[in-house]
Amino acid sequence: MEVSDLVSALEDEFGVSAAAPMMMGAMPAAAAAAPVEEKDEFDVILKDGGSNKIAAIKAVRVLKPELGLGEAKTFVESAPKTLLEAAKKEDAEAAKKTLEEAGCVVELK
């Protein structure tokens, strides 16, 4: 059997092509990609209150002054929980910084 016959038989058997892959020209990946829309609203999620619960409770009360001491304590102990919803980027970053300084684990979504 000739090599070309073997190649043809293998192509037919497995449904593949033995043609050498062609080099593609340089694709402008950045230009072809759709522009990524930057998010401007975030949810601030308290993942964990950390080891210093008192500081975490104080930080939660700074961000949500309508919560009483007992409610803030329950909020911190029931983490993970959403603290702020649809907050502007600047507000969400500031809240995250405040909570992280108090030893909390925070996530922005």
N, C-alpha and C positions, 0 to 999 in steps of 0.2 A: 504494500500500500504506500502510495506517495504521501508526503507530508501535506500537500495541499488537499488531498482526499481526506486525510485524517482531520484537518482543520475544518473542512466542510461538514464532515460527519459530526464533529463535536458541536459546531454551530447549530446544526439541525436538531441534534439530540437535546441540547440544553437551552436552545432559543437565545443564544448570545451572538455577539459580533466580535470577530477577532481583529477588527480594524484598529490600528493604533489610535489612541485618543489624541485629539488635536489640541494644541495649545490655544487657550483662549487669550485674547488680547487683554490688556489691563482694563478692568472694569472700574468705572468711577463709582465706587461703593457709596461714598458720602453724598454724591449728587443724586444717586438713584434711591437712597433711603428716604422714606417719608420723614418730614420734620417731627421730632418728638415734642408733644405738647407738654409743657411743664405744669405740674399740678400746683394750684394756688390755694386749695383748701385741704386741710388735714384733720384727721381724728387723732387726739392725744390719748394714748392708752397706757394706763398705769399697769405694768406687768407684775411688779413686785414692790412692796413698800420698803424693802431693805431691812437692815438690822436695827436702825435707829427709827423706831416707829413714831416717836414724839416729833422728830424733825419732819418725817413724812406727813404726819397729820397737820402740822403747821403749814407745810407747803401746799397741801390740798386746800386748806382753809384760805390761804392767800389767793389761790386760783378760783376757788368757788366760795366766796364769802357768805353765800346764803346757807351753807351747811353749818350746823351746829357742831360742837365738839364731839358729841356721841355719833352723829351722822358721819363726820369726817373719819373717826376711828373705825367705824363699820366699813366705810368705803375703802380705806387702806387695807383692812384685814380681808376684804372680799376680792382683792386683786386676783386675776387681771380684770380690769374694768375700764370702760371709756370715761375719761374725765372731761374732755372737750370734744364736741362734734363740729365738723365743718369750720374749723378755726382757720383764720388767715395764716399764711406761712410764717409771718413775723411773730404773730401771737403764739403759734404752735411751737416755734423754736424757743421763744422766751419761756413758755411753760415747761418745755422739756428741760431747759437749762436749770430752772428753779427746782424741779423735781429731782434731777440728777445731783444737784448740789446737796440735796437733803438725803442722798443715798438711795434713791428709788431707781428702779429699772423702768425705762419708758420707751414706748414705740410710737412712731408717727406713721399713720397709714393714709 
